[in-house]
């Protein structure tokens, strides 16, 4: 595969610590936003954090892209101008933009800064990619609605601009007029002026038998096709999309030559950053090493240790069908939980900040950034890092609550600070 370059693995970060964790586990680049100038206001980054993160990335030979993907109102302009005035000092490797006005302003003020077109701009065709290239864009993030066939066509049609696509993370059900009901019931896209207006049809409501305690909808031209409406204490799940995961099809996507693979999840934990980075890093590297014998199974199994709403390939094969929705439950599911984050070494052993209750006899899986095989440890003894006393059980109730676990020097060397640990829910 010498004619192909490995795609850049791009991870999200909502904090400086998550940025460093993602790099530790194999990310090539990070994207992050600042409150007020991006569509992601739930971020803990300060200007000082961002400067430290970018400097840290550059010492590793890696990159940070800033998101300035807000759609501006007049009241945003003063804040935007102030932020742009600091961009030269921050020295990011690029900026992700959605608003044409913001794009033009950045081109005028910082003409050498690479500009990436956000997924919010809905780039779904070669025509649109060529438009943005002519404006001076360095990269286009393709919309999640672009199927595999068209991704290939766009790559062939536009060989001289970098392309990026989402491969993992949460999915939206609808935006910009993409009606859930119209697409689901008739396959007619509201965004293409072909809305079936299913929301205006006549429906009958039925109650099930007493032991069922359920309600059903019947559309008048579909007699007998009863659509169950479930609700628990959290509500109903008619618009509960499964999470995007292209790992099972990665061997079909890699040969296309997409420049950047993007993972969603800026508000997720360090554990999420570690798992997704290490799984996709290993999968990409292994495919380039031996594509003929590559299998997605070990990497999918690793991703299954994350909490999720189930998996879907989204629009990869065309219009997403009902299997892209999870109608049964809205809560994330998974058999593993984030147990802790390595902070360093003490006189009593490996120091780990705990994220869930730890008990003697519990089995922990530590994930080394230096090997794909987890390190399984049965916790026989551990110390409360606050008191230095040996403990039987310890909860994560206090912010920064940590424990010290006696481990051999050989194991400790494999677990640098920010390594993560997990435990099975059965423990």
Secondary structure as GFF3:
##gff-version 3
##sequence-region A 1 427
A	DSSP	beta_strand	8	12	.	.	.	ID=ss1
A	DSSP	alpha_helix	16	24	.	.	.	ID=ss2
A	DSSP	beta_strand	29	33	.	.	.	ID=ss3
A	DSSP	alpha_helix	47	59	.	.	.	ID=ss4
A	DSSP	beta_strand	63	68	.	.	.	ID=ss5
A	DSSP	three_ten_helix	74	76	.	.	.	ID=ss6
A	DSSP	alpha_helix	77	90	.	.	.	ID=ss7
A	DSSP	beta_strand	94	97	.	.	.	ID=ss8
A	DSSP	alpha_helix	100	109	.	.	.	ID=ss9
A	DSSP	beta_strand	115	117	.	.	.	ID=ss10
A	DSSP	three_ten_helix	119	121	.	.	.	ID=ss11
A	DSSP	alpha_helix	126	135	.	.	.	ID=ss12
A	DSSP	beta_strand	139	141	.	.	.	ID=ss13
A	DSSP	alpha_helix	148	157	.	.	.	ID=ss14
A	DSSP	beta_strand	162	169	.	.	.	ID=ss15
A	DSSP	alpha_helix	180	186	.	.	.	ID=ss16
A	DSSP	three_ten_helix	190	192	.	.	.	ID=ss17
A	DSSP	three_ten_helix	198	200	.	.	.	ID=ss18
A	DSSP	beta_strand	203	207	.	.	.	ID=ss19
A	DSSP	beta_strand	215	219	.	.	.	ID=ss20
A	DSSP	beta_strand	227	229	.	.	.	ID=ss21
A	DSSP	beta_strand	243	245	.	.	.	ID=ss22
A	DSSP	three_ten_helix	247	249	.	.	.	ID=ss23
A	DSSP	alpha_helix	250	253	.	.	.	ID=ss24
A	DSSP	three_ten_helix	254	256	.	.	.	ID=ss25
A	DSSP	beta_strand	260	263	.	.	.	ID=ss26
A	DSSP	alpha_helix	270	289	.	.	.	ID=ss27
A	DSSP	three_ten_helix	291	293	.	.	.	ID=ss28
A	DSSP	alpha_helix	297	303	.	.	.	ID=ss29
A	DSSP	beta_strand	311	312	.	.	.	ID=ss30
A	DSSP	three_ten_helix	322	324	.	.	.	ID=ss31
A	DSSP	beta_strand	336	346	.	.	.	ID=ss32
A	DSSP	beta_strand	349	354	.	.	.	ID=ss33
A	DSSP	beta_strand	358	359	.	.	.	ID=ss34
A	DSSP	beta_strand	363	367	.	.	.	ID=ss35
A	DSSP	beta_strand	375	378	.	.	.	ID=ss36
A	DSSP	beta_strand	383	384	.	.	.	ID=ss37
A	DSSP	beta_strand	393	394	.	.	.	ID=ss38
A	DSSP	beta_strand	402	405	.	.	.	ID=ss39
A	DSSP	alpha_helix	409	413	.	.	.	ID=ss40
A	DSSP	beta_strand	420	424	.	.	.	ID=ss41
###
